[in-house]
Amino acid sequence: MTSPHGADPVALVTGSSQGIGRETARRLVEAGHTVYVAARDAERGAAAAAEVGARFVLLDVTSDASVTAAAAQVGAQAGHLDVLVNNAGITGPQDEVRDLTGAGIEQVLATNVAGYVRVIHAFLPLLERAASPRVVNVSSGLGSLARFHDPSTIESRAGSPFYAASKAAINMLTARYARLLPGIRINAADPGLTATAFTGGVGHSVADGTDAIIRFAIGEDRDLTGRYRDRDGDVPW
């Protein structure tokens, strides 16, 4: 696969200094992409980029200035962007529900929701220069209202109301953006419970956790848009 500029296709993955983000970057490099590992920690981000054979770009999704500078860097070096993977996220406070506060959810939404919007806005001009641009928003099964109401699912028994609410918001953003930007394939990927530092090492492998992301980015689901899927197929909204 080549870009309209005759070079390798270009991808950027936010929050990719570790875990699902780093594995996504590695798999995109393996598939022949020029990949930008985007992270707010310069030391860890640069190390991850070197490890997977990618480029590093400093990017804090909560900062307009940081995201704008990152888009300018990618634009100057690559000229366009074929694949954007919005992955940066935080779990936020895990306090007992009676101790949760408005400040806590503001912190989560600033990263997990406003951060995605901020990155899409800044990189949209570069995406629109690509022949078949794609955005993959990393979501979660915890954002599924259908799974929450199904007592047979793990999602129905989980806590984390702030994190779950942020992922439900990402799902709606994905559906709306996909309809409003028909020239870009925009989808929500659920990695499932994946063994990373984020989950305390509980869950399936990061390879399994990135399957849905890779399928939307460059695989068999690359022509879909406005969909919500995990590695096994569609997730109920």
C-alpha positions in Angstrom: 0.0 0.0 0.0 1.4 3.4 -0.9 0.2 6.9 -0.3 -0.9 9.3 -3.1 2.5 10.9 -2.7 4.3 7.8 -3.8 5.9 7.1 -0.4 4.9 4.7 2.4 1.5 5.5 4.0 1.7 7.6 7.1 0.1 6.8 10.5 0.1 8.5 13.9 -0.9 6.8 17.1 -1.5 8.9 20.3 -0.7 7.5 23.7 1.7 5.0 22.1 4.7 4.9 24.5 3.3 1.7 25.9 0.6 -1.0 25.9 -2.0 -1.0 23.1 -0.7 2.2 21.5 2.8 0.9 21.2 1.7 -2.5 19.8 -0.5 -0.7 17.3 2.4 1.4 16.2 4.6 -1.7 15.9 2.0 -3.5 13.7 1.6 -0.5 11.4 5.4 -0.3 11.0 5.4 -4.0 10.2 2.8 -3.4 7.6 5.0 -0.8 5.8 3.8 2.5 7.3 5.8 5.5 8.3 4.5 5.7 11.9 4.6 8.5 14.4 4.6 7.5 18.0 2.8 10.4 19.8 3.2 10.7 23.5 3.4 13.4 26.2 6.5 11.9 27.9 9.4 12.6 25.6 11.8 10.0 27.1 9.4 7.1 27.1 7.9 8.1 23.7 11.3 8.3 22.0 12.3 5.0 23.5 9.1 3.3 22.2 9.5 4.8 18.8 13.1 3.5 18.6 12.0 0.1 19.7 9.3 -0.3 17.0 11.1 1.6 14.2 8.9 4.6 14.2 9.3 8.4 14.5 8.5 10.2 17.7 6.4 13.3 18.0 5.7 15.1 21.3 2.0 15.4 21.8 -0.1 16.1 24.9 -3.8 15.6 23.9 -4.9 18.1 26.6 -2.9 21.0 25.2 -3.9 22.9 22.1 -0.4 24.2 21.6 1.1 20.7 21.9 -1.3 19.2 19.4 -0.9 22.0 16.9 2.8 21.8 17.1 2.7 18.0 16.5 0.4 18.4 13.5 2.8 21.0 12.1 5.8 18.6 12.5 4.0 15.8 10.8 2.8 18.1 8.0 6.4 19.4 7.4 7.9 16.0 7.4 5.2 13.8 5.7 2.8 16.3 4.1 -0.3 14.2 4.8 -1.7 11.5 7.2 -3.3 8.3 6.1 -4.2 6.8 9.4 -4.9 8.5 12.8 -5.4 6.3 15.8 -6.8 8.1 18.8 -5.6 6.0 21.7 -4.5 8.3 24.5 -6.6 7.9 27.6 -6.8 7.7 31.4 -9.0 5.7 33.8 -9.3 8.6 36.2 -10.4 8.4 39.8 -11.4 4.9 41.0 -12.8 6.1 44.3 -15.9 4.7 46.0 -18.9 6.2 44.1 -19.9 8.5 47.0 -16.4 10.2 46.8 -16.5 10.9 43.1 -16.5 14.6 42.2 -17.0 16.9 39.2 -13.3 17.6 39.1 -12.6 13.9 38.7 -14.8 13.5 35.6 -13.5 16.8 34.1 -10.0 15.3 34.2 -11.2 12.1 32.4 -13.2 14.0 29.8 -10.4 16.4 29.1 -8.1 13.5 28.0 -10.5 10.8 26.7 -13.0 13.0 24.9 -11.8 16.5 24.4 -8.4 15.1 23.6 -9.8 13.0 20.7 -11.6 16.1 19.3 -8.6 18.2 19.6 -6.4 15.7 17.7 -8.9 15.2 14.9 -9.3 18.9 14.5 -5.6 19.6 14.2 -4.8 16.7 11.9 -7.9 16.9 9.7 -6.2 19.0 7.0 -3.5 16.3 6.7 -6.0 13.5 6.6 -7.9 15.2 3.8 -4.7 15.2 1.7 -4.6 11.4 1.8 -6.4 9.2 -0.8 -8.2 7.0 1.7 -7.9 8.5 5.2 -9.0 6.6 8.3 -9.5 7.5 11.9 -9.7 4.8 14.5 -11.0 6.0 17.9 -10.0 3.5 20.6 -13.1 2.9 22.7 -14.2 0.2 25.1 -16.9 -2.3 25.7 -17.6 -0.2 28.9 -19.0 2.4 26.6 -21.8 0.1 25.3 -25.2 0.7 26.9 -26.4 -2.6 25.5 -23.6 -4.6 27.2 -24.2 -2.7 30.5 -27.8 -3.8 30.5 -26.9 -7.4 29.7 -26.2 -9.2 33.0 -24.2 -11.9 31.3 -21.4 -9.5 30.3 -18.4 -8.3 32.3 -19.3 -4.8 31.3 -22.5 -5.0 33.3 -20.6 -5.7 36.5 -17.7 -3.2 36.1 -17.4 0.1 37.9 -15.4 3.0 36.5 -18.4 5.3 35.7 -16.2 8.2 34.6 -14.1 6.0 32.2 -17.3 4.3 30.9 -19.0 7.6 30.3 -16.1 8.9 28.4 -16.1 5.9 26.1 -19.8 6.2 25.5 -19.2 9.8 24.5 -16.4 8.6 22.1 -18.9 6.2 20.5 -21.4 8.9 19.8 -18.6 11.2 18.5 -17.5 8.5 16.2 -21.0 7.9 14.7 -21.6 11.6 14.2 -18.2 12.4 12.8 -18.5 9.5 10.4 -21.8 10.9 9.1 -20.5 14.5 8.9 -17.1 13.6 7.3 -18.1 11.0 4.6 -14.7 11.3 2.9 -12.9 9.8 5.9 -13.5 6.3 7.3 -14.1 6.8 11.1 -14.7 3.9 13.5 -14.6 3.0 17.1 -12.5 0.0 18.2 -12.9 -2.0 21.4 -9.7 -3.7 22.4 -11.4 -5.8 25.1 -9.8 -6.5 28.4 -6.1 -6.4 27.5 -3.1 -7.2 29.7 -1.3 -3.8 30.0 -0.2 -1.5 32.8 -3.6 0.1 32.3 -5.4 -3.0 33.5 -2.8 -4.3 36.0 -1.7 -7.0 33.6 -5.2 -8.6 33.4 -6.7 -9.7 30.1 -5.7 -11.0 26.7 -2.5 -10.1 24.9 -1.8 -6.7 23.3 -1.7 -8.5 20.0 -5.4 -9.6 20.5 -6.2 -6.1 21.9 -5.0 -4.4 18.8 -6.8 -6.6 16.3 -9.9 -4.5 15.9 -7.7 -1.3 15.6 -5.6 -2.8 12.8 -8.6 -4.2 10.9 -10.1 -0.7 10.8 -6.8 1.0 10.0 -5.4 -1.2 7.2 -7.2 -4.6 7.3 -10.5 -6.1 6.2 -12.6 -3.4 7.9 -10.8 -0.5 6.4 -13.7 0.5 4.1 -16.3 0.5 6.9 -17.3 3.8 8.6 -19.4 4.7 11.7 -18.9 1.2 13.2 -18.1 -0.1 16.7 -16.3 -3.4 16.7 -14.0 -5.6 18.7 -11.8 -8.5 17.4 -14.9 -10.7 17.1 -17.1 -8.3 15.2 -19.7 -5.6 15.9 -20.3 -4.5 19.5 -23.8 -3.4 20.3 -24.1 0.3 20.9 
